[in-house]
Amino acid sequence: MTKLKRDVRACAQRLRMSKISTWVLVEGVKHNAPFYEGVLIDGGGLSQVETIQASALTIDGKSGGGKLMR
């Protein structure tokens, strides 16, 4: 089962309303998300980081898979 895609504008609204202050947009979930979470939490001393997969976002109803589109 695949996750529902979220419009980038709705995602931006979610980020603005969130109590979490650090968000990371990643291309791949298997390697990128754990890597950047480790860098920011262990290396940067942040207490909480939330990741968003690029493939979960759409712009005007289109998704670039794991790549961001222009």
Helices and strands as residue ranges (DSSP letters): E 6-7, H 8-17, E 23-26, H 32-38, I 39-43, E 50-53, G 54-56, E 57-58
